[in-house]
Amino acid sequence: MEPGESFTEACKREVFEETGLEVNVKRLIGIFTSPNLLLEYADGNKWQLVVLHFEAEFVGGELMPSEETTEFGFFSLFEVNDLEMNGLDRKRVLGGFAKSQSAFIDDDFVI
């Protein structure tokens, strides 16, 4: 998140920067974090990731790669099962397909 940004503003900006798509944020699907989910920078600083996973709807733009993406696409639940991804990403994607009525919190995700 950028200073002064709301969660939904950050989500909209990140989606646009990474995909070229403009979206409206509909709901929070889940929150993921773990003491084992750390980023370590060259200077030795460590940061624990907190991942907010949102459902969003397409409102404009054009799907295209960015400096942060290598491939992109839209996939059905059946197609997702055959995609290679790490455990956290798979859990997040499957959470989106679950259409739960309330957000969930996973604060001890095991990598």
C-alpha positions in Angstrom: 0.0 0.0 0.0 1.1 3.5 -0.7 0.9 6.1 2.1 -2.6 7.5 2.4 -4.2 4.7 0.4 -7.2 2.7 1.4 -7.3 -1.1 1.0 -9.6 -0.8 -2.0 -7.6 1.9 -3.6 -4.4 -0.2 -3.2 -6.2 -3.2 -4.8 -7.5 -1.2 -7.7 -4.0 0.3 -8.3 -2.2 -3.0 -8.1 -4.6 -4.8 -10.4 -4.2 -2.0 -13.0 -0.4 -1.9 -12.7 0.0 -5.6 -13.0 -2.7 -6.4 -15.6 -4.0 -3.2 -17.3 -7.5 -3.9 -16.0 -9.7 -1.4 -14.2 -11.8 -3.0 -11.4 -14.3 -2.2 -8.7 -13.6 -4.1 -5.4 -16.7 -6.0 -4.3 -15.7 -7.8 -1.1 -12.9 -9.2 1.0 -12.4 -12.9 0.5 -9.7 -13.5 3.1 -6.6 -12.4 5.0 -3.4 -14.5 4.9 -0.3 -14.1 7.0 2.2 -16.2 8.9 5.4 -15.7 10.9 6.9 -18.0 8.2 5.9 -15.7 5.4 8.7 -13.2 5.4 10.4 -10.9 2.8 14.0 -10.3 3.5 15.7 -7.4 1.8 19.4 -7.0 0.9 19.9 -4.7 3.9 18.8 -7.4 6.3 15.3 -5.9 7.1 12.6 -8.5 7.3 8.9 -7.9 6.8 6.0 -10.2 7.5 3.6 -10.4 4.6 -0.1 -9.7 5.2 -2.1 -10.7 2.1 -5.6 -9.3 1.6 -7.5 -11.2 -1.1 -10.4 -9.4 -2.7 -13.1 -10.2 -5.2 -13.3 -7.5 -7.9 -15.3 -6.9 -11.0 -13.9 -5.8 -14.4 -15.0 -2.3 -15.4 -12.5 -1.3 -18.1 -9.0 -1.5 -19.5 -7.2 -4.1 -21.5 -5.5 -7.2 -20.2 -1.8 -7.0 -20.9 1.5 -8.1 -19.3 3.5 -5.7 -17.1 7.0 -5.7 -15.5 5.4 -7.8 -12.7 3.6 -10.4 -14.8 4.9 -13.1 -17.2 1.6 -14.7 -18.2 -2.1 -14.0 -17.7 -5.5 -15.4 -18.4 -8.9 -16.2 -17.1 -9.5 -19.8 -15.8 -12.4 -22.0 -14.7 -12.2 -23.9 -11.5 -11.5 -27.1 -13.5 -8.6 -25.4 -15.4 -7.1 -24.0 -12.1 -6.6 -27.5 -10.8 -4.0 -28.1 -13.5 -2.1 -24.8 -13.0 1.3 -24.8 -11.2 1.3 -22.4 -8.3 2.5 -22.3 -4.7 0.3 -23.3 -1.8 -0.7 -19.8 -0.7 -1.7 -18.8 -4.2 -3.7 -22.0 -4.7 -5.5 -21.5 -1.3 -6.3 -17.9 -2.3 -7.6 -18.8 -5.8 -9.7 -21.7 -4.4 -11.1 -19.3 -1.7 -12.3 -17.0 -4.5 -14.1 -19.9 -6.2 -15.7 -20.9 -2.9 -18.0 -17.8 -2.8 -18.2 -17.9 1.0 -20.5 -15.3 2.5 -17.9 -14.1 5.0 -14.2 -13.4 4.8 -11.8 -15.8 6.5 -8.5 -15.3 8.3 -5.6 -17.6 8.0 -2.9 -16.2 10.4 -0.7 -19.3 10.5 -0.4 -20.3 6.9 2.1 -23.1 6.4 4.3 -22.7 3.3 
